[in-house]
Amino acid sequence: MPRLTEGDLTQPTCGFGNLPHRNVEIYTPVVDGEFKHQDSMGTTKTLRPNTMQDLSAVTAVVHLERNVSGDTALRFIQLWEVPRKSGHEPEDSSIRGNKCEWTPSR
């Protein structure tokens, strides 16, 4: 069962850099603003409201999160879950859709 670990309001042009993770699935629904994700797998993307990121950091991944807006706060929620299986390579995906219909990609 996912556990709510962080709800965040990030001011314009602010964020978090070089966060290392291992043995965790991280689901990040974006509520308001523009969420920039960049990671050690070479993925760079900007997510907007009504989008959820699914970051599988089973073997290890380092990533940063930023609010790329110059004038609007970013609001997102993170759910962390212990993976059901171990040893697979890190993955990054995103889901766009009705907030009530979000489900993990695996």
HELIX and SHEET records of a PDB file:
HELIX    1   1 LYS A   99  GLU A  101  5                                   3    
SHEET    1   A 5 ARG A   3  THR A  10  0                                        
SHEET    2   A 5 LEU A  74  GLU A  81 -1                                        
SHEET    3   A 5 VAL A  24  ASP A  32 -1                                        
SHEET    4   A 5 THR A  51  ALA A  57 -1                                        
SHEET    5   A 5 GLU A  91  ARG A  96 -1                                        
SHEET    1   B 4 GLY A  15  HIS A  21  0                                        
SHEET    2   B 4 VAL A  61  ASN A  67 -1                                        
SHEET    3   B 4 PHE A  35  ASP A  39 -1                                        
SHEET    4   B 4 THR A  44  LEU A  47 -1                                        
END                                                                             
